[in-house]
Amino acid sequence: MSLYLVTGGAGFIGSHLSEELVRRGERVRVVDSLITGKRANLAHVPGVEFLEGDLSDVDVAHRAVAGVDYVLHQAAIPSVPRSVSDPITSNRSNIDATLNVLVASRDAGVKRLVYAGSSSAYGDTPTLPKHEEMPTRPLSPYALQKLVGEQYLALFTKLYGLDTVTTRYFNVFGPRQDPSSPYSGVISLFISALVDGRQPIIYGDGGQTRDFTYVANVVDGVLRACHAPGIAGEMMNVATGGRISLNELLATMCDLLEVQTETIYRELRAGDVRDSQADISRAKQLIGYVPLVDLREGLERTLAWYRGAEVASR
Ligand code: UD1
């Protein structure tokens, strides 16, 4: 039994990772500032050690990493528009905190640190699908911060021999993704609008495409990346390899929910990427990753969860 630190473990992806680790019989410590995470996300996961604190404080990072075997660094302020309106706060969470976790992990001698990178690093490079050899072209502070984080990891591997791996996520969705902020992931916002009978908003013409990835695929990818031998310093996409436009996505969701809606179209958001789709061959080669749940199945599971949560909150 190993001890895993899941940073941001009370958040959306972090809580799914914690849940799966506990299911596998591992020991889990979570550190979370509760700025965007919620204790309730872990309420159903028994035996998790919880440390409330902000990793932009290096003492918190040292306390969190003490005695840990593996670090799954998920803590971040994960929003493009939020980083555009407040780059300093997101820089603190996305870069300063990452550096603190790296230093603490190096000092504690952890076996491996796996970092949540982002597809936003590719920016508006025209080639599709995006592969890891491509140049990066960040379009927002968030994209740049996530890219700096992964470069810091690679540097720590070279400079100090710390074993690090970056998994670049592509638009992850699923149960527990919080729709309560205008900065929330688009699928959670579409679902809450459709379930509440409000009109969903599309920024731009809705022709922009994304490789929407159901969270179970990411959990599987991260845990594979944590244990595959001989990949220190590597970075790889974790996604499904498909893409769908926002207009098509919304039509599919209306179909699954058996509702009709009028869409509100608004001006494109600053920093927005037009098309995003992953080449997943490197993850397949390095860690044996194949997506387990496709978009439609993922949407069905997510819709079922939101309906259940809505009934429970009444
Ligand atoms: C970006 C990253 C993703 C990262 C995420 C963190 C890219 C390609 N992807 O996602 O890897 O995890 O940031 O936040 O850069 N939209 C609407 N209506 C809404 C909300 C959003 O039309 O109500 C649009 C956005 O303008 C965007 C798309 O939906 O075109 C997806 O937005 P969002 O879910 O916020 O994620 P990205 O910004 O694509």
Residues whose N, C-alpha, C, O or C-beta is under 5 A from the ligand:
A	BS01	UD1	P78 S79 V80 S118 S119 S120 Y169 F170 N171 Y183 S184 G185 V186 L189 I201 I202 Y203 Q208 R269 D272 V273 S276
